[in-house]
Amino acid sequence: MSTPRGPKTPFGNSPRAGSTTGAPLPLVTQPMIAIEAPDDHPATRTDNPLQGSAGVSAVFGKTTALSAPLPRPPIVPGGAGATMVSTAGAMGMPSTALAAQGPTAPTEIGLTQHHLPVDKDPDPRLALVIDPDSERAAAFRVLRHHLLEIGRPQVVVVSSPVQGEGKTTVALNLALALAECGRAKVLLVETHLRRPQLAGVFDLTPPWCFAEQLAAHRHQPMLPWSLVEIPSMWLHVAAINPANERPQLLDAPAFAIAMERLRLAGYEHIVIDAPPVLGSADVNLMADAADAVVFAVRSKMTTARNLRKAVDQLGTTKVVGSVLVTE
Amino acid sequence: MSTTISPRDRLQRLGDLARKTFRFWYLLVLFPIVGGGLAFAFAQVRPKVFQSYVVLYYEEHIRSTVISNTTEEVQKNIGDRYRELLTSRSQLEPILKDPKTDPYPEQPDEDAKIDKMRLAIRFEARGANVFRISFSDSDPERCEAIVTALTEGLRAVDDKLRNEQAQATVDFAVKQKTDAGTELRVRERALVDFLSKHPEFVADPNQPAGEGAGIRTANRPRVQVAAPAGPTSGRLLTLQRQSARIQARLAAPPDAPPVRLPVERSPEQKAADAQVSAASKEVNDAQGEVESAIKHGYTERHPEMIKATQHLDEAKQKLAIARAAVPPDVETLVVPATAEDRANLQKQLNEIESEIADEERRLSSGSKTPVPVAAPVDEETNKIVQLETEHDELQRNVDEQRKTDASLSDAVYRAKIDAAQKETEQDRLTVLDKAFKPTVPTGPPKSIFLMAGVVLFFGLGGALAVGLALIDDRLYRRHDVDELGVAVLAVIPPVVVIKAGKVGKPGKRDVSGAT
């Protein structure tokens, strides 16, 4: 476990922790985690395309471990006092500090615990939280089952042909189903820069906007990642702060680096809530860095023409199937 | 992931199509409203059209089958005939030329007027003998006038054509009859000339029916034409036939009825016949006047009836006088032969008997068998045979011409009866319901227009909705996605909202934050 104190981040002062109101708090040393990637992890292989990349190699260098502080203060959720700073150890992850530097070095994760506010109803899209015994929740478990049957893809992109077809609903519940009862370490990543949803769904303000983290990690790949842990759901979330200004287009190299680093963080599944396919090439970039792409299809809304165009745009290599969301 | 399509899936797809169609329910509501409005507006602004009509009844007042004993005329195409007569150019032109009955005064082209008028005229056959002529126009008074003109024109042309045809038939038949009579008289004259020269052929016992049949009947017991018992020949037979003719002639008693031979009618007779024919026609006309008076319901004391009756009596008297003035037929009488003739005939008979005896001897000396033996042809035999041939030909010509004359006489009779019938019964087309001035515009009422507009546009709206549903490529069910070749990993059911007291009822899904 390295010390939390680190260099000043590009986004502001040294991180603070323990704040619930956003008021100035004393600087708190945050325990950082270093997660070792398994030997057979793609990131550790010599045939990893990123390893062959001169740029990436230069970024990772020979560093075996990087101890970096969280660049942002802890989140200030809607539920007062529901947030606490935590580490990956709370999820049972090894808490040993990672000192090694390089592409295969364990990724440091800064976790901020968040609890859903008890005085508010959860978002209706959280089917597995609202009614875990419902038919709808069971359908997402079926989705998990089929996805694992396909080959246990580590990085799953959830997208749709156009806007409003249930991408976030499917991504949310798929992540919840994969992480249900702590059966797997699951990270839910939001990449829809134009219309971020996860902060609203979980009623949280991410300590460090994922979009900003992408930009920061492009130049400093070994910076620790700041994620939100929701213990009641056994889920880690990398959300976008809708209040922040952010780029409208995805930084493809940064995303590729991020996925590589997050793969090394030991997550068995990384579910990406992606933007719609048609209208931009963002999802193509994400699909390149992912293992599988799942389409959310909303009945009575998604057209065959759009779905066909979306599949054509992505190609059939990564598209493993679709999820039909009925009304 | 492909699945087998079950019948229930097919039913579900049908239901999906229906549901898709009803997604455009607003078309099913909007279109009938718009259609009804348009139809009502059309009914309001459309020009008023009036229609007048006349109903005609076709009737033969005098049944020609009863009078002329001919087969009844088939009236199958009478409707077509009247329709063509009604819309013929000759019928329409007078109507269009009259400014009061010209329905298209703004149209300068006569042909276009006629075409338009033909389209506005309707001729309907209602049953076998009832017809209806109707005409539609924007002016009710003009409409009535046009229908009346059409009716009168049709009746007039019908009568005219019928009378012309009947008269032409009579003229033709009479001419044929005259020609045939002339020819008959020529042939009879030739026969009479022959019989005058050869009176033995008048009472030819060798012919079963011919001139002098009465004489033969009266003298049959005394005239014996014995069949030859021994050998015979053509010459012998010829001589025997001639011998029989002379014997029959000689055997006729002095008081035997003369053989009447017809001759051509004299000019006086022809003039008298013409008088008789004219008187007969006048009688027929007078008879028609009486019938007409009876038809109109006049009593015997009505002036018209009295006048017609008097005319009929006068005509009958004229006919009787004309018939009495006809000179009697002049007949050629082949009377029994005089003493000189008888002596001459007896001399011929003796010569023929002598030749018969010579011929019989010659035959009996030549052969004992009754086989005909070729005899030398002499002049006498040739002459007899030529006379027989000539007589047969003349007789045949007369018989044929008599048959022709009789047949033509019958044809003339029928043609005259037919012409008289047609002349007598004018107006076969009786007006059952005369033309009237329409007061209410024709055509369906506004409610019908409204209903038709609503129904039509409802159909259009429905068709549009179905069309939109058919081209709607939105994905509704799993099979829709399967058909695209995209595997369906899971089907997420709708959100079930559990309300107080109700469990499991589907409610509205909150999709406000769906992305």
Boltz contact constraints between the chains, C-beta under 6 A:
constraints:
  - contact:
      token1: [A, 124]
      token2: [B, 510]
      max_distance: 6.0
  - contact:
      token1: [A, 135]
      token2: [B, 493]
      max_distance: 6.0
  - contact:
      token1: [A, 136]
      token2: [B, 493]
      max_distance: 6.0
  - contact:
      token1: [A, 139]
      token2: [B, 490]
      max_distance: 6.0
  - contact:
      token1: [A, 139]
      token2: [B, 492]
      max_distance: 6.0
  - contact:
      token1: [A, 139]
      token2: [B, 493]
      max_distance: 6.0
  - contact:
      token1: [A, 142]
      token2: [B, 490]
      max_distance: 6.0
  - contact:
      token1: [A, 143]
      token2: [B, 489]
      max_distance: 6.0
  - contact:
      token1: [A, 143]
      token2: [B, 490]
      max_distance: 6.0
  - contact:
      token1: [A, 146]
      token2: [B, 489]
      max_distance: 6.0
  - contact:
      token1: [A, 164]
      token2: [B, 514]
      max_distance: 6.0
  - contact:
      token1: [A, 166]
      token2: [B, 514]
      max_distance: 6.0
  - contact:
      token1: [A, 167]
      token2: [B, 515]
      max_distance: 6.0
  - contact:
      token1: [A, 168]
      token2: [B, 515]
      max_distance: 6.0
  - contact:
      token1: [A, 195]
      token2: [B, 515]
      max_distance: 6.0
  - contact:
      token1: [A, 197]
      token2: [B, 515]
      max_distance: 6.0
  - contact:
      token1: [A, 297]
      token2: [B, 475]
      max_distance: 6.0
  - contact:
      token1: [A, 297]
      token2: [B, 481]
      max_distance: 6.0
  - contact:
      token1: [A, 299]
      token2: [B, 476]
      max_distance: 6.0
  - contact:
      token1: [A, 300]
      token2: [B, 474]
      max_distance: 6.0
  - contact:
      token1: [A, 300]
      token2: [B, 476]
      max_distance: 6.0
  - contact:
      token1: [A, 302]
      token2: [B, 475]
      max_distance: 6.0
  - contact:
      token1: [A, 303]
      token2: [B, 473]
      max_distance: 6.0
  - contact:
      token1: [A, 303]
      token2: [B, 474]
      max_distance: 6.0
  - contact:
      token1: [A, 304]
      token2: [B, 473]
      max_distance: 6.0
  - contact:
      token1: [A, 304]
      token2: [B, 484]
      max_distance: 6.0
  - contact:
      token1: [A, 305]
      token2: [B, 473]
      max_distance: 6.0
  - contact:
      token1: [A, 307]
      token2: [B, 484]
      max_distance: 6.0
  - contact:
      token1: [A, 308]
      token2: [B, 484]
      max_distance: 6.0
  - contact:
      token1: [A, 321]
      token2: [B, 487]
      max_distance: 6.0
  - contact:
      token1: [A, 321]
      token2: [B, 489]
      max_distance: 6.0
  - contact:
      token1: [A, 322]
      token2: [B, 481]
      max_distance: 6.0
  - contact:
      token1: [A, 322]
      token2: [B, 486]
      max_distance: 6.0
  - contact:
      token1: [A, 322]
      token2: [B, 488]
      max_distance: 6.0
  - contact:
      token1: [A, 323]
      token2: [B, 489]
      max_distance: 6.0
  - contact:
      token1: [A, 323]
      token2: [B, 490]
      max_distance: 6.0
  - contact:
      token1: [A, 324]
      token2: [B, 478]
      max_distance: 6.0
  - contact:
      token1: [A, 324]
      token2: [B, 481]
      max_distance: 6.0
  - contact:
      token1: [A, 324]
      token2: [B, 488]
      max_distance: 6.0
  - contact:
      token1: [A, 324]
      token2: [B, 491]
      max_distance: 6.0
  - contact:
      token1: [A, 325]
      token2: [B, 492]
      max_distance: 6.0
  - contact:
      token1: [A, 326]
      token2: [B, 493]
      max_distance: 6.0
  - contact:
      token1: [A, 326]
      token2: [B, 494]
      max_distance: 6.0
  - contact:
      token1: [A, 327]
      token2: [B, 494]
      max_distance: 6.0
  - contact:
      token1: [A, 327]
      token2: [B, 509]
      max_distance: 6.0
